[in-house]
Structures are given as C-alpha cells and as structure tokens.
C-alpha cells in the first residue's frame, strides 16, 4: 500500500506557476516531491506559465505604446526581425587578397580612387 494522496490545491499550483516559480519551488511550497507536481499538475503548470508570458507581453506592449524607446527597439527586433547590424560585404582587391568593407568604407575608397577629398 502506497502513501496517501496529498491534498494539493490545483489553483495554488496554477498561481505559483503564473508568477514564475519552477516546478521544484512549487513542490517545496506545497510540501511534496517535484515529480508529484509535474505528474499531477502538468496542465496547471502550462496554463500558469502561459498566463505569465501573456502578462509580460502586455506590459511590454504598454511600455512600447507609452514611448519607451528601448522597448520599441527590442520589440522591433523580436517581432519584425529588425537589426542594427551594419551591412558588410567582402570584396577582392587587385592583389588577390580579400578584405571586408562596410558600405561607408567602400564609398570612401571609391572617392579616393577618383581623387576626391573626403
């Protein structure tokens, strides 16, 4: 005969997952083993973590809408694949060596080749 089934409130597990507790932390809070939480409350864990992500997204969106430049940039990178990487192009020189030049460096080199001062 095994141990008696622990009476663990599923709403408490959901609430603990929603604020970011790990399975191990929830188990410690509820006074049981982590495997008990994982096996008996998988749905509550998933739902709680989904609610947590939803709240965070809403807070980030509100911050962006209020003009938070850092959040606008971050969301642009995450959702729109925007980057602030500089365009780099490899070009071959007459000596056969390879060099890497940014677009601005190429403009400078082109102007120098035409005898213009920059």
Beta strands, then each sheet from edge to edge (+ up, - down):
strand 1: 88-92
strand 2: 98-102
sheet 1: 1+ 2-
end
